[in-house]
């Protein structure tokens, strides 16, 4: 993931984190995450990771087929992208298990 895109994903995840934090309870937060995943074509889980090159860990929760298609045709695609903040890789894996397609942690 290039640096500019990663910065945008971090900013988006931070924004979503603020929105999640303003909700009254876990049920409301869960429902917001469901809504985010359902409404986006590509979804990333993002967390701080001191061992990662840029200090950010991420995994694609949803959208692998779209990403593969864009790479195969060597063109950009227009999609709705979302980023959900996680505390760590384990929480990202739980998000992937609950809502996503199988992917690779980065």
N, C-alpha and C positions, 0 to 999 in steps of 0.2 A: 504494500500500500504506500503510495507516495506521501511525502510529508504534508502537502497542502490538504489532501483528502483526509489524512489522519487528523489533522488539526480541526477540520470541519466536523468530523465524526465525534471528536472529543467535545467540541463546543455544543453540538447537538445533544450528546449524552448528558452534558452538564445542564442544559436547558430542561431536558426531560426529567433529570434528577430533581431539579428545583420544583417542577410541576408535581412530581410524585410526592415530594416532601410536604407539599401544601395540602395534600389530601388527608381526610380525617382518620382513615384506618387502613389496615392491610387489605380488606375486601375491595375498597375503592382503588387502591394502588394496583391490585391484581387486575381489576376490570380495565384500568387505563392501559396496562401492559397488553392485555388481550386486544383492545381497540387499536393500539399502535401496531401490533404484529399483523392484525387482519387488514389494516388499511394501507400498509406499505408493501411494496414488491420486493424490496431488499431491506433486511434488518440486521444490524450489527449489535453485538454485546460488547461493551467497552469497559475496561477497568485499568487502574494504575498497576503497573507491573515493573518493579525496579530492575528485574533481570532482562526485560525486553530492551532492544536497541534504543527506542525512543521513549522508554518509560511507560509505554501503553501496551496493554494486551487487548486483543480483540478476537472475535470469532464471528463468522457470518452465520446467523441463526436461520435466515430465510433468504432465498434468491440465488442459490448456487447455479441453477439452470440458466438464469438470465445472465449471470456473470460469465459462465462458460460460453454462451452464445456470443456475447460481446467480444470475448477474446478470440473466438474462432473466426469471426468475420472481421476482426481488427477494426471495429468501429465502436464509437460510444453509443450508448443507448439512453433514452430518456426514461427514468423510472422514479418512483417515489421511494426515497431512502429514509430509514429511521435508525436511530442509535439509542440503545437502552443502557443506562449505567449499571454496572455490577460492582460488588465489593471486591471480587477476586475471580480467578479462573473457575473455581468450583461453582460459584453462583452463576457464572456464564454457562457452564455445562448444564446446570439445572434448568436454566432458561432454554437452552437448546433441546434438552430432553422434553420439556413441557410443550414448547411451541414450534420447534424448528425442524429443519432438515439436518441430516448428519453433516458435519463439517470438520474443519481443522482449527484448533486453537492456534493463535499467533502471539 
